[in-house]
Amino acid sequence: MVQHRLEKEFQQENPMKLLSRIKKVQEDLLTLKEQCHELLKAKQDLIDKARTTLVGKRTLLQQMQASVGIPFISDSDDSAFANFNQIVDEGEAQVRSKTVIRHEIISLFAILVSY
């Protein structure tokens, strides 16, 4: 359906106008690609900082508890820590999958432009 619509549109348009539209879309795609990369990098940085900060603070708390003889919850028994790790892992998986999706979109666009 999309291919049929594009073919019909290309047949009715002025070739110079089409070329101009294609170049504009290519420029927009480059801008979107850069913005997507920046967003994914920022999201990964946030995930990394959250993990580093919270894990570091948790480790420090456990060391303080051990030094005064207070028992602490192990990683496997700490549901909040397990939930945190699950959320971070899911966030990292999203970043990886969005990177793959972004490459697929770019590839599809390249195919469309080649028609």
Secondary structure per residue as TSV (DSSP state, phi and psi in degrees):
chain	resnum	aa	ss	phi	psi
A	1	M	-	360.0	-48.0
A	2	V	H	-64.2	-43.2
A	3	Q	H	-61.8	-42.4
A	4	H	H	-62.0	-43.9
A	5	R	H	-62.5	-43.4
A	6	L	H	-64.5	-43.0
A	7	E	H	-61.1	-43.4
A	8	K	H	-62.8	-44.3
A	9	E	H	-63.4	-42.6
A	10	F	H	-65.6	-33.4
A	11	Q	H	-69.6	-29.9
A	12	Q	H	-92.2	-16.1
A	13	E	S	-89.4	156.5
A	14	N	-	-71.1	130.0
A	15	P	H	-56.6	-37.1
A	16	M	H	-68.4	-37.7
A	17	K	H	-66.1	-39.6
A	18	L	H	-63.7	-44.1
A	19	L	H	-60.4	-41.5
A	20	S	H	-63.5	-42.2
A	21	R	H	-63.7	-41.6
A	22	I	H	-62.9	-43.8
A	23	K	H	-63.7	-39.5
A	24	K	H	-63.9	-43.3
A	25	V	H	-64.5	-38.6
A	26	Q	H	-62.6	-42.5
A	27	E	H	-64.0	-43.9
A	28	D	H	-62.0	-38.1
A	29	L	H	-64.3	-41.2
A	30	L	H	-62.7	-42.2
A	31	T	H	-63.0	-45.9
A	32	L	H	-62.7	-38.7
A	33	K	H	-61.5	-44.8
A	34	E	H	-64.4	-43.7
A	35	Q	H	-65.3	-40.2
A	36	C	H	-63.1	-43.9
A	37	H	H	-61.4	-43.8
A	38	E	H	-63.6	-41.3
A	39	L	H	-65.5	-44.6
A	40	L	H	-64.4	-39.0
A	41	K	H	-64.6	-43.5
A	42	A	H	-63.8	-40.1
A	43	K	H	-64.8	-42.6
A	44	Q	H	-65.4	-39.3
A	45	D	H	-61.4	-41.8
A	46	L	H	-63.3	-44.2
A	47	I	H	-60.5	-46.4
A	48	D	H	-62.3	-43.5
A	49	K	H	-67.0	-41.0
A	50	A	H	-62.4	-44.6
A	51	R	H	-63.6	-48.0
A	52	T	H	-60.5	-46.7
A	53	T	H	-65.2	-52.5
A	54	L	H	-68.8	-39.8
A	55	V	H	-66.9	-40.3
A	56	G	H	-62.6	-43.9
A	57	K	H	-66.0	-38.4
A	58	R	H	-65.7	-42.0
A	59	T	H	-63.0	-43.6
A	60	L	H	-61.9	-42.1
A	61	L	H	-61.1	-43.6
A	62	Q	H	-62.8	-40.1
A	63	Q	H	-64.6	-40.4
A	64	M	H	-66.2	-41.8
A	65	Q	H	-62.9	-42.3
A	66	A	H	-64.8	-37.7
A	67	S	H	-69.0	-25.2
A	68	V	T	-104.6	4.9
A	69	G	T	83.8	15.0
A	70	I	-	-88.7	128.4
A	71	P	-	-67.1	144.8
A	72	F	-	-119.9	160.1
A	73	I	-	-81.0	131.6
A	74	S	-	-72.3	163.4
A	75	D	G	-55.6	-41.5
A	76	S	G	-71.1	-24.4
A	77	D	G	-96.8	-4.7
A	78	D	-	-94.7	100.7
A	79	S	H	-66.8	-35.4
A	80	A	H	-64.5	-42.0
A	81	F	H	-67.4	-39.4
A	82	A	H	-63.8	-41.8
A	83	N	H	-63.8	-41.9
A	84	F	H	-59.0	-48.6
A	85	N	H	-61.1	-38.2
A	86	Q	H	-64.3	-44.3
A	87	I	H	-63.3	-43.7
A	88	V	H	-63.4	-44.0
A	89	D	H	-62.3	-40.4
A	90	E	H	-66.0	-39.8
A	91	G	H	-62.0	-42.7
A	92	E	H	-65.9	-37.2
A	93	A	H	-64.9	-38.8
A	94	Q	H	-64.1	-42.4
A	95	V	H	-60.3	-44.9
A	96	R	H	-64.4	-43.6
A	97	S	H	-69.3	-35.4
A	98	K	H	-67.9	-33.1
A	99	T	H	-64.1	-42.5
A	100	V	H	-64.7	-45.3
A	101	I	H	-61.5	-41.9
A	102	R	H	-59.4	-43.1
A	103	H	H	-65.4	-36.6
A	104	E	H	-66.6	-40.8
A	105	I	H	-63.3	-42.6
A	106	I	H	-62.5	-41.5
A	107	S	H	-64.0	-42.9
A	108	L	H	-63.9	-40.4
A	109	F	H	-62.9	-41.4
A	110	A	H	-61.3	-38.1
A	111	I	H	-65.1	-44.2
A	112	L	H	-62.2	-41.7
A	113	V	H	-64.8	-31.7
A	114	S	H	-72.5	-16.6
A	115	Y	-	-69.9	360.0
